[in-house]
């Protein structure tokens, strides 16, 4: 199993955009992303720790390995 990195929210948004997520709204530094066939997720526009990243991936129905492939 791949260890999740601590990364910026912008990188998480870029990776999720490859799956079809689009920005729906923003309140402060938190960006709400929606995808037609997946659950909506909220990503902060600052450092995302491993625990929060794991929660975002669970909501997006992604494994850590699939996510690291999207980062490349």
JOBELTA-V702162 format. One record per residue. N is the residue number from 0. RES is the residue in three letters. SS is DSSP state (hx for helix, st for strand, lp for the rest). PHI is phi in degrees with one decimal (NA if undefined). NEAR is the number of other ideal C-beta (glycine too) atoms within 12 Angstrom. Layout:
# JOBELTA-V702162
n->N res->RES ss->SS phi->PHI near->NEAR
n->N res->RES ss->SS phi->PHI near->NEAR
This chain:
# JOBELTA-V702162
n->0 res->UNK ss->lp phi->NA near->10
n->1 res->UNK ss->lp phi->-78.6 near->17
n->2 res->UNK ss->lp phi->-80.0 near->12
n->3 res->UNK ss->lp phi->-73.5 near->27
n->4 res->UNK ss->lp phi->-86.1 near->20
n->5 res->UNK ss->lp phi->-95.2 near->17
n->6 res->UNK ss->st phi->-132.6 near->25
n->7 res->UNK ss->st phi->-73.7 near->20
n->8 res->UNK ss->hx phi->-61.4 near->28
n->9 res->UNK ss->hx phi->-59.7 near->20
n->10 res->UNK ss->hx phi->-69.0 near->26
n->11 res->UNK ss->hx phi->-64.4 near->40
n->12 res->UNK ss->hx phi->-63.6 near->32
n->13 res->UNK ss->hx phi->-61.2 near->21
n->14 res->UNK ss->hx phi->-65.7 near->33
n->15 res->UNK ss->hx phi->-70.0 near->37
n->16 res->UNK ss->hx phi->-64.2 near->22
n->17 res->UNK ss->lp phi->-65.6 near->21
n->18 res->UNK ss->lp phi->-90.9 near->27
n->19 res->UNK ss->lp phi->110.7 near->15
n->20 res->UNK ss->lp phi->-72.4 near->31
n->21 res->UNK ss->st phi->-130.9 near->19
n->22 res->UNK ss->st phi->-70.5 near->23
n->23 res->UNK ss->st phi->-96.1 near->18
n->24 res->UNK ss->st phi->-162.5 near->13
n->25 res->UNK ss->st phi->-143.8 near->16
n->26 res->UNK ss->st phi->-132.2 near->12
n->27 res->UNK ss->lp phi->67.2 near->11
n->28 res->UNK ss->lp phi->-99.5 near->16
n->29 res->UNK ss->st phi->-107.5 near->21
n->30 res->UNK ss->st phi->-110.1 near->29
n->31 res->UNK ss->st phi->-95.4 near->25
n->32 res->UNK ss->st phi->-111.1 near->33
n->33 res->UNK ss->st phi->-127.0 near->23
n->34 res->UNK ss->st phi->-138.0 near->22
n->35 res->UNK ss->lp phi->-58.7 near->12
n->36 res->UNK ss->lp phi->-110.6 near->11
n->37 res->UNK ss->st phi->-136.8 near->20
n->38 res->UNK ss->st phi->-70.9 near->21
n->39 res->UNK ss->st phi->-69.4 near->22
n->40 res->UNK ss->st phi->-133.5 near->34
n->41 res->UNK ss->st phi->-113.9 near->29
n->42 res->UNK ss->st phi->-122.6 near->36
n->43 res->UNK ss->st phi->-75.8 near->27
n->44 res->UNK ss->lp phi->-92.2 near->21
n->45 res->UNK ss->lp phi->-155.0 near->19
n->46 res->UNK ss->st phi->-59.1 near->18
n->47 res->UNK ss->st phi->-111.4 near->32
n->48 res->UNK ss->lp phi->-74.8 near->18
n->49 res->UNK ss->hx phi->-64.5 near->18
n->50 res->UNK ss->hx phi->-65.4 near->12
n->51 res->UNK ss->hx phi->-66.5 near->23
n->52 res->UNK ss->hx phi->-62.4 near->33
n->53 res->UNK ss->hx phi->-61.2 near->23
n->54 res->UNK ss->hx phi->-65.9 near->20
n->55 res->UNK ss->hx phi->-62.1 near->37
n->56 res->UNK ss->hx phi->-66.6 near->32
n->57 res->UNK ss->hx phi->-63.6 near->18
n->58 res->UNK ss->hx phi->-65.1 near->23
n->59 res->UNK ss->lp phi->-83.7 near->33
n->60 res->UNK ss->lp phi->60.7 near->18
n->61 res->UNK ss->lp phi->-122.5 near->30
n->62 res->UNK ss->lp phi->-88.9 near->16
n->63 res->UNK ss->hx phi->-58.7 near->22
n->64 res->UNK ss->hx phi->-65.2 near->15
n->65 res->UNK ss->hx phi->-63.2 near->20
n->66 res->UNK ss->hx phi->-66.1 near->32
n->67 res->UNK ss->hx phi->-64.9 near->21
n->68 res->UNK ss->hx phi->-67.5 near->14
n->69 res->UNK ss->hx phi->-70.0 near->24
n->70 res->UNK ss->hx phi->-69.1 near->25
n->71 res->UNK ss->lp phi->-84.0 near->11
